[in-house]
Amino acid sequence: MDYPELVPGTLLRRYKRFLADVRLDDGREVTAHCPNTGSMRAVNVPGCRVWLSPSDNPARKLAWTWELIELPQPDDTLAAASVQTGRANRIVEEALREGRVPGLAGYADLKREAKVVLEEEGLSARLDFRLDDPARGGAFVEVKQVTLKEADGHGYFPDAVSERGRRHLEVLAALAERGQRAVLLFCVAHEGIEDVAPAAHLDPAYAATLRAVAVRGVEVLAQRCEVVRLGDSPVAIRLGAPLPVALERRFTG
């Protein structure tokens, strides 16, 4: 996924959930839309370099959208993390269409926002993708963006209690038990994360459900995003290498 031309600045604060004050490199202070409904634990770090996308749409209340933050790592490098949760599905869709998700390549058709109603189980949800192929049958794919890197150096999901995420897991498990292919794909939008585990320290119910549905047949995958740069400036973000998922690891920090 290509970015529009991004503008750099320094994060001053995030507040009221959807607002962020940023000092641009030219000295201007602007308020940007923060398109992230989560806690943004570990990626809401004032003083860090951020990248904003501009808009000239006169109907918008805010002319800027917060896209990326660069976070210092233990080895004194910087790792970019996407805070724009709306980008995750576009990133994954691009990779699915290009055959860059191992095990999910080669399907003939892709549909977004697949509505699932399972009357016998009393479950319903709208999952992110349905893949279909005459020879292979179908596959349902739910995407979750991961940006939480904890003090132990590992990645975790979710960053806050997620009842909606847990319901998605139950729907995936019911589909798997009906003989459908059901996949949870962690889109790891933080360059410094090397693996993913359920965040039992933040949402024990989600963690327990994730471990249970994996036994019931849900495939749990993870791939890390790679930010493409031209010089210092981010110009694109792509789904890159697969990462391990450690279902039994627990944060002890």
N, C-alpha and C positions, 0 to 999 in steps of 0.2 A: 504494500500500500504506500503510495507516494504522499508525502506531505505537501501542503501549500508552503510557500516561503515562510519559515518560522522566524520569530523575533526573540532575541535573548534578553534575559533580565534576572533579577534576584527576588526570590520569594520573601515578602515581608510578613504575611500572615494569611491563613485560610480561616474563614468565619461564616456563620450562618449557613453552613453546609455547602452552598453553591457559589460562594464568593471567595476570591483571592486577590489580595493587594500585591502588586509587583512593581519594583522599580526597574524600568527598562535601562538598557546600557546607555541610552542617550540622556538619561537623567529624569525622564518623565515618570511619574507614578500613576499607574492605571489600575482599574479594577477589572479582573477577568472572571469569566464564567468558569466554575470548577465542575466539570461534568463527571462527578464521582459521588455516588450516594453512600459509599462505605465510610468506615472510620479513618481510612488512609493512614492507619498505623504504620509508622516507620518511613512513610514517603511524604508526610507533611512536615517538612524540616525547614523552618525559616532560615534565611541566610544562604541557602543553596541556589545554584544556578538553575533557572527554568527556561522553558521555551514556550512561546505563545503563538497561536495562529490568529491572524487578523481577519476581520470581516468588514465589508463595506455595505452590508445589508442594512438599509435604514430602518427596517422593522425590528431589528434586534435592539434590546436594551443595552447590551454590552458588546463592544466591538472586538473583544479579545476572548480567546478560549485557551485555558491552560492545557498543554499537551504533554510535556515531558518535564522531569526533574532529574538533575545529575547528583548522585549521592556518593559521598566519600566511602571508600572501601578500606579494609584493614591493610591492604598492600599499597596504600596511598594512591590508587587509581580512582577514577570516577566511573560509576555505573549508571547508565540512563534507565529510568523507569517511566513507563507510560501511565499517566493518571487518568487518561481519557478512556473510561470503560466502554464507551460506545465504539471504540476502534477495534475491540477484540474480535467481534464477529466478522468484521470486514477483513481483518488479517487472516483469520482462520478460513473464511470462505475463499479468499484468493489462493491459499495453500491447498485447500481441497480441490479446487478446480484445476490447479497445476500439478496435482498428484504428489504433493510434498508432505503429506501426512502418512507415515508408514502404516500399512494395514488398511488405510482408507482410500487408497488410490484406485482408479479404474472404474468407479461407479458411473453409470451413464447419465444419471439425472440428479440434480440437487434442488431441493426446495427449502426455502427459509421459513422460519416460524411454523413448525409442524404442530398442528393441534392434535392432542392425544386425549381421548376420553375412554376410560376403562370402567364401564359401569359395574361390572361384577366386583371389582376391587374398591369402587367408590373413589377413584382417582382421576384427575384430569390435570393437564398442563399444556403449555405451549413450549415445545422444545426448539432449540435453535436451528437444527437442520435435520432433514430427512434425505438420505441418499438411497437411490433405487437403481437396480440393474436387473435385466431379465434373467441373467445367468446366476447372479449371486443373491438376489433378493434385496431386502431393504436393511438400512441401518439408521438408527436415531442417534444424533450427536448433540450433547449439551455442552456448552462452552462456559468456562469460568476463568476470569482473569485473576492472576496471582501477582501481587506486588509486595507481599509481606515477607521481609527477610528479618528474622529475629536475631537476638544477640548471640545465639549459638552458631550463627552463620548459615542456617538452613531456611528454606522457604516453607511457608505454611498457608493454608486456606481453611476457613475464611478469616478475615481480619476483625470480624465481629459476629454476633449471633445471626444466623441466616436460616430462618424458618422456611423461606421460599426455596433456598438451596436444598434443604433437607427433603422438601416435597418433590423436587425434581429427581432426587435420588430414588425415592420410592416409586415414582413413575417409571424410571429407567429399569429398576429391578423387576417390576411387574411385567414390563415388555420382554425382558430377558427370559423370564419364566414362561412366557407364552411362545418362546422360540424365536423372538426377534433379536437382532443384534442391537445392543444398547451400549453407548460409549459416553463416558465423561472425559472431556479433554480440557486439561488445565493449560490455558494460554499464559505462559509465564512472561509477564511484561516487565521484567527487571533483569538487566544484564548480569547482575551479581548473584543471582540465585542458581544453584547447581542441582538442586533436587527439591521435591515437594512432599509434604506430609500433611495430614489433617490436623487442624489446630485445636486439639483437645483442651488446651489451656484457655481458649477463648470461647469455644462452642463444643462442649463435650457431646451434646446430642448429635451434632453433625458428624463429628469424628466417629462415633459409634455406628451411626447409620452408614457412613462410607465404608467402613470395614465390613459391615454386614452385607451390603449390596454387592460388594466385590465377590463375596462367597456365593451370592445368588446369581452371578453371571454377568454383572456389569463390568465392562472393560474400563480401566482407569489409565489414561495416558497423560503425558505432559510434554510440551515442547516450549523451548525458550524463544522469545522474540530477539531479533538482531536489528539494531538501529544502524542504518546506512548513512554515512556522513560524507559530505563534500567539504574538505577542509575541516573546520570546526563545527559546521552547521549540519544538523540532522536533515536529511532529505527524504528518507523513506524508513519504513519499519516492515520487517518480514518475519514469518515464522521459520525458525531455524532448526537446530538440532533437538532430538528427543532428550528428555531428562528422566532420571529414575523417580518413581513414586514410592515412598517409604511409608506404607500404611500403618505400620506398628511403631514408628518412631514418635517419641513424645518430647516436647520442649521441657527442659528442666531448669531453665534459667530463671 
